[in-house]
């Protein structure tokens, strides 16, 4: 896992936590947007992580 992918997962966790805490403390449904953005970021990070090739010689 490279630095950019770690940053993407960190951003995902941060945005989801802000959404959960904000929604719980204020009761405003606006914070659901943070949850959706966090899920979109997680999907992007997951797809990016899957597209990287394994280290080593790719030949059999």
C-alpha positions as CSV (number, residue, x, y, z in Angstrom):
1,X,0.0,0.0,0.0
2,X,1.5,3.3,-1.1
3,X,1.2,6.7,0.6
4,X,-1.5,8.0,-1.7
5,X,-3.7,4.9,-0.9
6,X,-3.1,5.3,2.8
7,X,-4.1,8.9,2.5
8,X,-7.3,7.9,0.7
9,X,-8.2,5.5,3.4
10,X,-7.4,8.1,6.1
11,X,-9.6,10.6,4.3
12,X,-12.4,8.0,4.1
13,X,-12.3,7.4,7.8
14,X,-12.2,11.1,8.7
15,X,-15.1,12.0,6.4
16,X,-17.3,9.1,7.7
17,X,-16.5,9.9,11.3
18,X,-17.3,13.6,10.8
19,X,-20.6,12.5,9.2
20,X,-21.5,10.2,12.1
21,X,-20.5,12.6,14.9
22,X,-22.1,15.6,13.2
23,X,-25.4,13.8,12.5
24,X,-25.5,12.4,16.0
25,X,-24.7,15.6,17.8
26,X,-26.8,18.0,15.7
27,X,-29.5,15.8,14.3
28,X,-29.2,17.5,10.9
29,X,-29.7,15.2,7.9
30,X,-27.1,17.3,6.0
31,X,-24.4,15.2,7.6
32,X,-25.6,12.2,5.5
33,X,-23.8,13.8,2.7
34,X,-20.5,13.2,4.5
35,X,-21.4,9.5,4.8
36,X,-22.1,9.3,1.1
37,X,-18.9,11.0,0.2
38,X,-17.0,8.7,2.6
39,X,-18.5,5.7,0.9
40,X,-17.6,7.0,-2.6
41,X,-14.1,7.7,-1.4
42,X,-13.9,4.2,0.1
43,X,-15.0,2.6,-3.2
44,X,-12.4,4.7,-5.1
45,X,-9.6,3.6,-2.7
46,X,-10.7,0.0,-2.9
47,X,-10.7,0.0,-6.7
48,X,-7.4,1.8,-6.8
49,X,-5.8,-0.7,-4.4
50,X,-7.1,-3.6,-6.5
51,X,-5.6,-2.2,-9.7
52,X,-2.0,-2.2,-8.4
53,X,0.2,-5.1,-9.5
54,X,1.8,-7.3,-7.0
55,X,5.5,-6.8,-6.3
56,X,7.9,-9.2,-7.9
57,X,8.2,-10.8,-11.3
58,X,4.8,-11.0,-13.0
59,X,5.9,-14.0,-15.2
60,X,5.0,-17.5,-14.1
